Amino acid sequence: QVQLVESGGGLVQAGDSLRLSCAASGRTFSSNAMAWFRQAPGKGREFVSKIGASGGRTVYADSVKGRFSISRDNDKNTVYLQMNSLKPEDTAVYYCAAGIWSRFDTWGQGTQVTVSS
């Protein structure tokens, strides 16, 4: 079983950037698709982005397309989420997830991102 630990969250102003990291340990990281989800207060968990095992395939939610970028470093067992032009509506707890392309079954504990206007 892989373990996931997110970091990089914080309090920023609208228009700022943040980079989230998710460090993985356990089963072979490079064989897993990885994803980022988020959950805002009072709302359900929302898909943000995912990346294939080799890093060659990525998908983004419409709400973040053009502003966020997902990447991974299989040598460091880490997946990243670069978030630019942040908006107050991006405020949420961001979760890293591991699994296969169509289903993610292992989750981190989350990191809080707060964007002030």
The first five atom37 places (N, CA, C, CB, O) and aatype in JSON, in Angstrom:
{
  "aatype": [5, 19, 5, 10, 19, 6, 15, 7, 7, 7, 10, 19, 5, 0, 7, 3, 15, 10, 1, 10, 15, 4, 0, 0, 15, 7, 1, 16, 13, 15, 15, 2, 0, 12, 0, 17, 13, 1, 5, 0, 14, 7, 11, 7, 1, 6, 13, 19, 15, 11, 9, 7, 0, 15, 7, 7, 1, 16, 19, 18, 0, 3, 15, 19, 11, 7, 1, 13, 15, 9, 15, 1, 3, 2, 3, 11, 2, 16, 19, 18, 10, 5, 12, 2, 15, 10, 11, 14, 6, 3, 16, 0, 19, 18, 18, 4, 0, 0, 7, 9, 17, 15, 1, 13, 3, 16, 17, 7, 5, 7, 16, 5, 19, 16, 19, 15, 15],
  "atom_mask": [
    [1, 1, 1, 1, 1],
    [1, 1, 1, 1, 1],
    [1, 1, 1, 1, 1],
    [1, 1, 1, 1, 1],
    [1, 1, 1, 1, 1],
    [1, 1, 1, 1, 1],
    [1, 1, 1, 1, 1],
    [1, 1, 1, 0, 1],
    [1, 1, 1, 0, 1],
    [1, 1, 1, 0, 1],
    [1, 1, 1, 1, 1],
    [1, 1, 1, 1, 1],
    [1, 1, 1, 1, 1],
    [1, 1, 1, 1, 1],
    [1, 1, 1, 0, 1],
    [1, 1, 1, 1, 1],
    [1, 1, 1, 1, 1],
    [1, 1, 1, 1, 1],
    [1, 1, 1, 1, 1],
    [1, 1, 1, 1, 1],
    [1, 1, 1, 1, 1],
    [1, 1, 1, 1, 1],
    [1, 1, 1, 1, 1],
    [1, 1, 1, 1, 1],
    [1, 1, 1, 1, 1],
    [1, 1, 1, 0, 1],
    [1, 1, 1, 1, 1],
    [1, 1, 1, 1, 1],
    [1, 1, 1, 1, 1],
    [1, 1, 1, 1, 1],
    [1, 1, 1, 1, 1],
    [1, 1, 1, 1, 1],
    [1, 1, 1, 1, 1],
    [1, 1, 1, 1, 1],
    [1, 1, 1, 1, 1],
    [1, 1, 1, 1, 1],
    [1, 1, 1, 1, 1],
    [1, 1, 1, 1, 1],
    [1, 1, 1, 1, 1],
    [1, 1, 1, 1, 1],
    [1, 1, 1, 1, 1],
    [1, 1, 1, 0, 1],
    [1, 1, 1, 1, 1],
    [1, 1, 1, 0, 1],
    [1, 1, 1, 1, 1],
    [1, 1, 1, 1, 1],
    [1, 1, 1, 1, 1],
    [1, 1, 1, 1, 1],
    [1, 1, 1, 1, 1],
    [1, 1, 1, 1, 1],
    [1, 1, 1, 1, 1],
    [1, 1, 1, 0, 1],
    [1, 1, 1, 1, 1],
    [1, 1, 1, 1, 1],
    [1, 1, 1, 0, 1],
    [1, 1, 1, 0, 1],
    [1, 1, 1, 1, 1],
    [1, 1, 1, 1, 1],
    [1, 1, 1, 1, 1],
    [1, 1, 1, 1, 1],
    [1, 1, 1, 1, 1],
    [1, 1, 1, 1, 1],
    [1, 1, 1, 1, 1],
    [1, 1, 1, 1, 1],
    [1, 1, 1, 1, 1],
    [1, 1, 1, 0, 1],
    [1, 1, 1, 1, 1],
    [1, 1, 1, 1, 1],
    [1, 1, 1, 1, 1],
    [1, 1, 1, 1, 1],
    [1, 1, 1, 1, 1],
    [1, 1, 1, 1, 1],
    [1, 1, 1, 1, 1],
    [1, 1, 1, 1, 1],
    [1, 1, 1, 1, 1],
    [1, 1, 1, 1, 1],
    [1, 1, 1, 1, 1],
    [1, 1, 1, 1, 1],
    [1, 1, 1, 1, 1],
    [1, 1, 1, 1, 1],
    [1, 1, 1, 1, 1],
    [1, 1, 1, 1, 1],
    [1, 1, 1, 1, 1],
    [1, 1, 1, 1, 1],
    [1, 1, 1, 1, 1],
    [1, 1, 1, 1, 1],
    [1, 1, 1, 1, 1],
    [1, 1, 1, 1, 1],
    [1, 1, 1, 1, 1],
    [1, 1, 1, 1, 1],
    [1, 1, 1, 1, 1],
    [1, 1, 1, 1, 1],
    [1, 1, 1, 1, 1],
    [1, 1, 1, 1, 1],
    [1, 1, 1, 1, 1],
    [1, 1, 1, 1, 1],
    [1, 1, 1, 1, 1],
    [1, 1, 1, 1, 1],
    [1, 1, 1, 0, 1],
    [1, 1, 1, 1, 1],
    [1, 1, 1, 1, 1],
    [1, 1, 1, 1, 1],
    [1, 1, 1, 1, 1],
    [1, 1, 1, 1, 1],
    [1, 1, 1, 1, 1],
    [1, 1, 1, 1, 1],
    [1, 1, 1, 1, 1],
    [1, 1, 1, 0, 1],
    [1, 1, 1, 1, 1],
    [1, 1, 1, 0, 1],
    [1, 1, 1, 1, 1],
    [1, 1, 1, 1, 1],
    [1, 1, 1, 1, 1],
    [1, 1, 1, 1, 1],
    [1, 1, 1, 1, 1],
    [1, 1, 1, 1, 1],
    [1, 1, 1, 1, 1]
  ],
  "atom_positions": [
    [[0.84, -1.18, 0.0], [0.0, 0.0, 0.0], [0.88, 1.24, 0.0], [-0.95, 0.0, 1.21], [1.83, 1.33, 0.78]],
    [[0.57, 2.2, -0.87], [1.35, 3.43, -0.93], [0.83, 4.4, 0.11], [1.29, 4.05, -2.33], [-0.37, 4.46, 0.39]],
    [[1.74, 5.17, 0.69], [1.37, 6.24, 1.61], [1.68, 7.57, 0.93], [2.14, 6.11, 2.98], [2.69, 7.72, 0.25]],
    [[0.79, 8.53, 1.13], [0.91, 9.83, 0.47], [0.91, 10.95, 1.49], [-0.24, 10.04, -0.53], [0.1, 10.97, 2.41]],
    [[1.84, 11.89, 1.32], [1.93, 13.04, 2.23], [2.02, 14.31, 1.39], [3.17, 12.91, 3.19], [2.97, 14.52, 0.64]],
    [[0.99, 15.16, 1.54], [0.96, 16.42, 0.81], [1.65, 17.52, 1.59], [-0.48, 16.82, 0.5], [1.71, 17.48, 2.82]],
    [[2.17, 18.5, 0.87], [2.76, 19.69, 1.49], [2.67, 20.85, 0.51], [4.23, 19.44, 1.91], [2.38, 20.67, -0.67]],
    [[2.92, 22.06, 1.02], [2.97, 23.22, 0.16], [1.77, 24.14, 0.23], [0.0, 0.0, 0.0], [1.76, 25.2, -0.41]],
    [[0.76, 23.76, 0.98], [-0.4, 24.63, 1.11], [-0.09, 25.87, 1.92], [0.0, 0.0, 0.0], [0.98, 25.98, 2.52]],
    [[-1.04, 26.79, 1.94], [-0.85, 28.0, 2.72], [-1.88, 29.05, 2.41], [0.0, 0.0, 0.0], [-2.86, 28.8, 1.7]],
    [[-1.65, 30.24, 2.95], [-2.53, 31.38, 2.74], [-1.86, 32.35, 1.76], [-2.86, 32.1, 4.09], [-0.75, 32.82, 2.0]],
    [[-2.55, 32.62, 0.66], [-2.01, 33.52, -0.35], [-3.1, 34.5, -0.79], [-1.46, 32.71, -1.57], [-4.26, 34.35, -0.43]],
    [[-2.69, 35.49, -1.56], [-3.65, 36.44, -2.1], [-4.05, 36.05, -3.53], [-3.05, 37.86, -2.09], [-3.32, 35.33, -4.22]],
    [[-5.19, 36.52, -3.93], [-5.64, 36.27, -5.3], [-4.58, 36.71, -6.3], [-6.98, 37.0, -5.58], [-4.0, 37.8, -6.17]],
    [[-4.32, 35.87, -7.28], [-3.3, 36.15, -8.28], [-1.95, 35.53, -7.99], [0.0, 0.0, 0.0], [-1.09, 35.47, -8.86]],
    [[-1.76, 35.08, -6.76], [-0.5, 34.47, -6.38], [-0.4, 33.04, -6.9], [-0.33, 34.49, -4.86], [-1.34, 32.5, -7.5]],
    [[0.76, 32.43, -6.65], [1.02, 31.05, -7.06], [1.43, 30.21, -5.86], [2.1, 30.99, -8.14], [1.96, 30.73, -4.88]],
    [[1.17, 28.93, -5.95], [1.61, 27.94, -4.98], [1.97, 26.67, -5.72], [0.5, 27.67, -3.9], [1.43, 26.39, -6.79]],
    [[2.88, 25.91, -5.15], [3.16, 24.59, -5.69], [2.96, 23.56, -4.58], [4.61, 24.51, -6.27], [3.63, 23.6, -3.55]],
    [[2.05, 22.67, -4.82], [1.82, 21.57, -3.89], [2.68, 20.37, -4.29], [0.31, 21.18, -3.87], [2.95, 20.13, -5.47]],
    [[3.11, 19.64, -3.27], [3.88, 18.43, -3.49], [3.19, 17.27, -2.79], [5.33, 18.59, -2.99], [2.52, 17.45, -1.77]],
    [[3.36, 16.09, -3.35], [2.84, 14.87, -2.73], [3.93, 13.82, -2.8], [1.52, 14.39, -3.44], [4.26, 13.32, -3.88]],
    [[4.47, 13.48, -1.65], [5.53, 12.49, -1.57], [4.9, 11.12, -1.3], [6.55, 12.85, -0.46], [4.07, 10.98, -0.41]],
    [[5.31, 10.14, -2.07], [4.75, 8.8, -1.95], [5.79, 7.8, -1.47], [4.18, 8.34, -3.29], [6.97, 7.9, -1.81]],
    [[5.35, 6.86, -0.68], [6.22, 5.77, -0.24], [5.39, 4.5, -0.28], [6.83, 6.03, 1.19], [4.16, 4.55, -0.31]],
    [[6.07, 3.37, -0.27], [5.34, 2.1, -0.32], [5.5, 1.42, -1.66], [0.0, 0.0, 0.0], [6.61, 1.29, -2.18]],
    [[4.36, 0.99, -2.23], [4.42, 0.26, -3.49], [4.93, 1.15, -4.61], [3.05, -0.28, -3.85], [5.01, 2.37, -4.45]],
    [[5.28, 0.57, -5.7], [5.99, 1.25, -6.77], [5.22, 2.46, -7.27], [6.24, 0.29, -7.92], [4.16, 2.33, -7.89]],
    [[5.77, 3.63, -7.0], [5.13, 4.88, -7.36], [4.96, 5.01, -8.86], [5.92, 6.05, -6.83], [3.92, 5.46, -9.34]],
    [[5.96, 4.61, -9.6], [5.96, 4.86, -11.04], [4.93, 4.02, -11.79], [7.33, 4.58, -11.6], [4.72, 4.25, -12.98]],
    [[4.29, 3.08, -11.14], [3.26, 2.28, -11.8], [1.87, 2.84, -11.58], [3.33, 0.86, -11.31], [0.9, 2.33, -12.13]],
    [[1.76, 3.89, -10.77], [0.45, 4.45, -10.43], [0.15, 5.72, -11.2], [0.38, 4.72, -8.94], [1.03, 6.56, -11.39]],
    [[-1.09, 5.85, -11.63], [-1.59, 7.16, -12.0], [-1.77, 7.96, -10.71], [-2.93, 7.06, -12.82], [-2.05, 7.39, -9.65]],
    [[-1.62, 9.27, -10.81], [-1.74, 10.12, -9.63], [-2.71, 11.27, -9.94], [-0.35, 10.68, -9.2], [-2.88, 11.67, -11.09]],
    [[-3.33, 11.76, -8.9], [-4.32, 12.8, -9.11], [-4.34, 13.78, -7.94], [-5.71, 12.19, -9.3], [-3.85, 13.49, -6.85]],
    [[-4.92, 14.93, -8.2], [-5.23, 15.89, -7.17], [-6.74, 16.14, -7.17], [-4.44, 17.22, -7.39], [-7.37, 16.31, -8.22]],
    [[-7.29, 16.15, -5.99], [-8.68, 16.52, -5.77], [-8.7, 17.65, -4.74], [-9.53, 15.29, -5.29], [-7.7, 17.94, -4.1]],
    [[-9.85, 18.28, -4.6], [-9.98, 19.31, -3.58], [-11.4, 19.29, -3.0], [-9.63, 20.71, -4.16], [-12.35, 18.84, -3.64]],
    [[-11.49, 19.8, -1.78], [-12.79, 19.89, -1.13], [-12.9, 21.22, -0.43], [-13.01, 18.72, -0.14], [-12.16, 21.5, 0.51]],
    [[-13.83, 22.03, -0.89], [-14.08, 23.33, -0.29], [-15.06, 23.17, 0.87], [-14.62, 24.34, -1.34], [-15.8, 22.18, 0.92]],
    [[-15.09, 24.11, 1.79], [-16.01, 24.01, 2.94], [-17.45, 23.85, 2.48], [-15.89, 25.24, 3.83], [-17.95, 24.63, 1.66]],
    [[-18.12, 22.84, 3.02], [-19.52, 22.62, 2.71], [-19.79, 21.99, 1.36], [0.0, 0.0, 0.0], [-20.94, 21.88, 0.95]],
    [[-18.74, 21.58, 0.65], [-18.91, 20.99, -0.68], [-18.29, 19.61, -0.74], [-18.29, 21.9, -1.74], [-17.51, 19.22, 0.13]],
    [[-18.64, 18.88, -1.78], [-18.08, 17.56, -1.97], [-16.69, 17.62, -2.57], [0.0, 0.0, 0.0], [-16.22, 18.68, -2.99]],
    [[-16.03, 16.46, -2.58], [-14.7, 16.39, -3.15], [-14.77, 16.55, -4.66], [-14.01, 15.07, -2.77], [-15.62, 15.95, -5.31]],
    [[-13.88, 17.37, -5.21], [-13.9, 17.73, -6.63], [-12.59, 17.35, -7.29], [-14.16, 19.23, -6.8], [-11.52, 17.6, -6.74]],
    [[-12.67, 16.74, -8.46], [-11.49, 16.4, -9.25], [-10.8, 17.67, -9.73], [-11.86, 15.5, -10.44], [-11.47, 18.61, -10.18]],
    [[-9.47, 17.7, -9.65], [-8.7, 18.84, -10.13], [-7.87, 18.46, -11.34], [-7.79, 19.39, -9.02], [-7.94, 19.1, -12.39]],
    [[-7.06, 17.39, -11.2], [-6.16, 17.0, -12.28], [-5.64, 15.6, -12.04], [-5.0, 17.99, -12.4], [-5.62, 15.12, -10.91]],
    [[-5.22, 14.93, -13.11], [-4.57, 13.64, -12.98], [-3.48, 13.49, -14.01], [-5.58, 12.5, -13.11], [-3.46, 14.19, -15.03]],
    [[-2.56, 12.57, -13.72], [-1.41, 12.34, -14.59], [-1.15, 10.85, -14.66], [-0.17, 13.1, -14.08], [-1.26, 10.14, -13.66]],
    [[-0.78, 10.37, -15.85], [-0.51, 8.96, -16.02], [0.79, 8.55, -15.37], [0.0, 0.0, 0.0], [1.58, 9.38, -14.93]],
    [[1.01, 7.24, -15.33], [2.17, 6.69, -14.63], [3.49, 7.22, -15.19], [2.16, 5.18, -14.71], [4.43, 7.47, -14.43]],
    [[3.57, 7.39, -16.5], [4.81, 7.87, -17.09], [4.87, 9.39, -17.17], [4.96, 7.28, -18.47], [5.91, 9.96, -17.49]],
    [[3.77, 10.04, -16.89], [3.72, 11.5, -16.95], [3.35, 12.05, -18.3], [0.0, 0.0, 0.0], [3.28, 13.26, -18.47]],
    [[3.1, 11.18, -19.26], [2.83, 11.64, -20.62], [1.39, 12.04, -20.88], [0.0, 0.0, 0.0], [1.1, 12.64, -21.92]],
    [[0.51, 11.72, -19.98], [-0.92, 12.01, -20.17], [-1.45, 12.77, -18.97], [-1.73, 10.7, -20.39], [-1.25, 12.35, -17.83]],
    [[-2.12, 13.89, -19.23], [-2.68, 14.69, -18.14], [-4.1, 15.13, -18.49], [-1.79, 15.92, -17.86], [-4.46, 15.26, -19.66]],
    [[-4.88, 15.36, -17.46], [-6.25, 15.85, -17.6], [-6.49, 16.91, -16.52], [-7.29, 14.68, -17.49], [-5.98, 16.8, -15.4]],
    [[-7.25, 17.93, -16.88], [-7.55, 19.0, -15.93], [-9.04, 19.27, -15.89], [-6.79, 20.28, -16.3], [-9.74, 19.13, -16.89]],
    [[-9.52, 19.66, -14.73], [-10.88, 20.16, -14.63], [-10.96, 21.5, -15.36], [-11.32, 20.31, -13.14], [-9.98, 22.26, -15.39]],
    [[-12.11, 21.79, -15.93], [-12.28, 23.05, -16.66], [-11.98, 24.26, -15.78], [-13.69, 23.15, -17.22], [-11.48, 25.28, -16.27]],
    [[-12.29, 24.15, -14.51], [-12.13, 25.28, -13.6], [-10.68, 25.67, -13.35], [-12.78, 24.95, -12.3], [-10.41, 26.78, -12.89]],
    [[-9.75, 24.76, -13.67], [-8.33, 25.06, -13.42], [-7.49, 25.03, -14.68], [-7.76, 24.08, -12.43], [-6.3, 25.34, -14.65]],
    [[-8.1, 24.66, -15.79], [-7.36, 24.53, -17.04], [-6.72, 25.87, -17.41], [-8.28, 24.05, -18.17], [-7.37, 26.91, -17.39]],
    [[-5.44, 25.82, -17.75], [-4.71, 27.04, -18.11], [-4.06, 27.74, -16.94], [0.0, 0.0, 0.0], [-3.22, 28.63, -17.13]],
    [[-4.44, 27.35, -15.72], [-3.86, 27.97, -14.52], [-3.03, 26.98, -13.7], [-4.96, 28.56, -13.64], [-2.02, 27.35, -13.11]],
    [[-3.46, 25.73, -13.67], [-2.77, 24.7, -12.89], [-2.01, 23.76, -13.82], [-3.78, 23.9, -12.01], [-2.39, 23.56, -14.98]],
    [[-0.94, 23.19, -13.29], [-0.15, 22.23, -14.06], [0.3, 21.1, -13.15], [1.08, 22.92, -14.71], [0.87, 21.33, -12.09]],
    [[0.02, 19.87, -13.56], [0.42, 18.7, -12.8], [1.67, 18.1, -13.43], [-0.72, 17.66, -12.73], [1.82, 18.09, -14.65]],
    [[2.56, 17.6, -12.58], [3.77, 16.95, -13.07], [4.2, 15.92, -12.04], [4.9, 17.99, -13.35], [3.69, 15.89, -10.92]],
    [[5.13, 15.08, -12.42], [5.63, 14.08, -11.49], [7.1, 13.83, -11.75], [4.83, 12.77, -11.61], [7.6, 14.01, -12.86]],
    [[7.79, 13.41, -10.69], [9.19, 13.01, -10.76], [9.25, 11.6, -10.18], [10.13, 14.02, -9.99], [9.23, 11.43, -8.96]],
    [[9.34, 10.62, -11.05], [9.32, 9.23, -10.58], [10.6, 8.86, -9.85], [9.11, 8.29, -11.74], [10.61, 7.9, -9.08]],
    [[11.69, 9.6, -10.07], [12.92, 9.33, -9.33], [12.79, 9.79, -7.87], [14.12, 10.04, -9.99], [13.43, 9.24, -6.98]],
    [[11.95, 10.8, -7.65], [11.75, 11.32, -6.3], [10.43, 10.85, -5.69], [11.79, 12.82, -6.32], [10.1, 11.24, -4.57]],
    [[9.69, 10.01, -6.42], [8.4, 9.52, -5.92], [7.49, 10.67, -5.49], [8.61, 8.56, -4.74], [6.85, 10.62, -4.44]],
    [[7.44, 11.7, -6.31], [6.7, 12.9, -5.96], [5.87, 13.39, -7.14], [7.66, 14.0, -5.49], [6.31, 13.37, -8.29]],
    [[4.66, 13.83, -6.83], [3.81, 14.49, -7.82], [3.58, 15.92, -7.36], [2.46, 13.72, -8.02], [3.49, 16.19, -6.16]],
    [[3.48, 16.82, -8.31], [3.36, 18.25, -8.01], [2.09, 18.82, -8.63], [4.6, 19.02, -8.53], [1.55, 18.29, -9.61]],
    [[1.63, 19.89, -8.04], [0.56, 20.68, -8.64], [0.98, 22.14, -8.56], [-0.83, 20.44, -7.92], [0.96, 22.75, -7.48]],
    [[1.35, 22.7, -9.7], [1.69, 24.12, -9.77], [0.4, 24.89, -10.01], [2.73, 24.4, -10.91], [-0.31, 24.65, -10.98]],
    [[0.11, 25.81, -9.11], [-1.14, 26.57, -9.17], [-0.8, 28.05, -9.36], [-1.99, 26.34, -7.88], [-0.2, 28.67, -8.48]],
    [[-1.19, 28.59, -10.49], [-0.96, 30.0, -10.81], [-2.28, 30.75, -10.88], [-0.19, 30.13, -12.14], [-3.34, 30.15, -11.02]],
    [[-2.19, 32.05, -10.79], [-3.38, 32.92, -10.89], [-4.49, 32.44, -9.97], [-3.88, 32.97, -12.34], [-5.64, 32.3, -10.39]],
    [[-4.14, 32.19, -8.75], [-5.11, 31.63, -7.8], [-6.27, 32.6, -7.56], [-4.43, 31.3, -6.47], [-6.11, 33.82, -7.57]],
    [[-7.44, 32.0, -7.35], [-8.66, 32.75, -7.11], [-9.24, 32.35, -5.75], [-9.7, 32.5, -8.25], [-8.94, 31.26, -5.25]],
    [[-10.05, 33.2, -5.15], [-10.67, 32.82, -3.87], [-11.45, 31.51, -3.97], [-11.59, 33.93, -3.39], [-11.51, 30.76, -2.99]],
    [[-12.04, 31.23, -5.1], [-12.8, 29.98, -5.25], [-11.91, 28.74, -5.33], [-13.66, 30.05, -6.49], [-12.42, 27.62, -5.36]],
    [[-10.59, 28.92, -5.37], [-9.68, 27.78, -5.29], [-9.43, 27.37, -3.84], [-8.35, 28.13, -5.97], [-8.77, 26.36, -3.59]],
    [[-9.95, 28.12, -2.9], [-9.79, 27.78, -1.49], [-10.41, 26.43, -1.2], [-10.42, 28.85, -0.6], [-11.58, 26.2, -1.47]],
    [[-9.6, 25.53, -0.64], [-10.05, 24.16, -0.36], [-8.93, 23.39, 0.32], [-10.49, 23.45, -1.67], [-7.79, 23.85, 0.4]],
    [[-9.27, 22.22, 0.79], [-8.26, 21.24, 1.18], [-7.94, 20.43, -0.08], [-8.76, 20.31, 2.37], [-8.83, 19.91, -0.74]],
    [[-6.66, 20.35, -0.39], [-6.23, 19.64, -1.59], [-5.67, 18.28, -1.2], [-5.16, 20.47, -2.37], [-4.83, 18.16, -0.3]],
    [[-6.15, 17.26, -1.87], [-5.77, 15.88, -1.59], [-5.05, 15.27, -2.79], [-7.01, 15.05, -1.23], [-5.43, 15.47, -3.94]],
    [[-4.02, 14.53, -2.48], [-3.3, 13.73, -3.46], [-3.89, 12.32, -3.44], [-1.76, 13.7, -3.16], [-4.29, 11.84, -2.38]],
    [[-3.96, 11.67, -4.6], [-4.51, 10.33, -4.67], [-3.7, 9.49, -5.65], [-5.99, 10.37, -5.09], [-3.13, 10.0, -6.61]],
    [[-3.65, 8.19, -5.37], [-2.94, 7.23, -6.22], [-3.88, 6.12, -6.65], [-1.71, 6.63, -5.48], [-4.82, 5.77, -5.93]],
    [[-3.64, 5.58, -7.81], [-4.49, 4.48, -8.29], [-4.24, 4.17, -9.74], [0.0, 0.0, 0.0], [-3.12, 4.24, -10.24]],
    [[-5.34, 3.82, -10.44], [-5.29, 3.63, -11.88], [-6.0, 4.81, -12.54], [-5.95, 2.27, -12.3], [-6.6, 5.63, -11.85]],
    [[-5.92, 4.91, -13.84], [-6.42, 6.08, -14.53], [-7.89, 6.38, -14.23], [-6.24, 5.9, -16.02], [-8.29, 7.54, -14.12]],
    [[-8.67, 5.33, -14.09], [-10.11, 5.53, -13.92], [-10.58, 5.45, -12.47], [-10.84, 4.52, -14.73], [-11.75, 5.7, -12.19]],
    [[-9.69, 5.11, -11.56], [-10.11, 5.02, -10.16], [-8.93, 5.18, -9.23], [-10.81, 3.69, -9.9], [-7.87, 4.58, -9.41]],
    [[-9.14, 6.02, -8.21], [-8.09, 6.31, -7.24], [-8.52, 5.79, -5.87], [-7.78, 7.84, -7.18], [-9.6, 6.12, -5.38]],
    [[-7.65, 4.96, -5.26], [-8.07, 4.26, -4.06], [-7.2, 4.55, -2.85], [-8.07, 2.81, -4.31], [-7.45, 4.02, -1.77]],
    [[-6.19, 5.37, -3.0], [-5.32, 5.7, -1.89], [-5.2, 7.22, -1.82], [-3.91, 5.03, -2.05], [-4.95, 7.91, -2.81]],
    [[-5.4, 7.74, -0.58], [-5.5, 9.19, -0.41], [-4.54, 9.69, 0.66], [-6.93, 9.58, -0.06], [-4.26, 8.99, 1.63]],
    [[-4.06, 10.9, 0.46], [-3.32, 11.57, 1.5], [-4.25, 12.26, 2.47], [0.0, 0.0, 0.0], [-5.47, 12.19, 2.33]],
    [[-3.67, 12.93, 3.45], [-4.48, 13.6, 4.48], [-4.89, 15.01, 4.09], [-3.72, 13.64, 5.77], [-5.75, 15.6, 4.75]],
    [[-4.3, 15.55, 3.06], [-4.71, 16.85, 2.55], [-3.85, 18.0, 3.05], [0.0, 0.0, 0.0], [-3.2, 17.91, 4.09]],
    [[-3.86, 19.07, 2.28], [-3.16, 20.31, 2.65], [-4.08, 21.48, 2.33], [-1.78, 20.44, 1.91], [-4.69, 21.53, 1.26]],
    [[-4.17, 22.42, 3.26], [-5.11, 23.53, 3.11], [-4.53, 24.62, 2.22], [-5.47, 24.11, 4.48], [-3.38, 25.04, 2.4]],
    [[-5.32, 25.07, 1.27], [-4.98, 26.22, 0.45], [-6.08, 27.27, 0.66], [-4.85, 25.83, -1.08], [-7.26, 26.99, 0.46]],
    [[-5.68, 28.45, 1.07], [-6.62, 29.55, 1.28], [-6.19, 30.74, 0.45], [-6.71, 29.93, 2.79], [-5.06, 31.21, 0.55]],
    [[-7.1, 31.23, -0.37], [-6.82, 32.35, -1.25], [-7.71, 33.52, -0.84], [-7.05, 31.97, -2.75], [-8.93, 33.44, -0.91]],
    [[-7.08, 34.6, -0.41], [-7.84, 35.78, 0.01], [-8.02, 36.73, -1.16], [-7.15, 36.49, 1.19], [-7.18, 36.81, -2.06]],
    [[-9.11, 37.46, -1.12], [-9.41, 38.39, -2.22], [-8.82, 39.77, -1.95], [-10.92, 38.51, -2.43], [-8.97, 40.68, -2.77]]
  ]
}
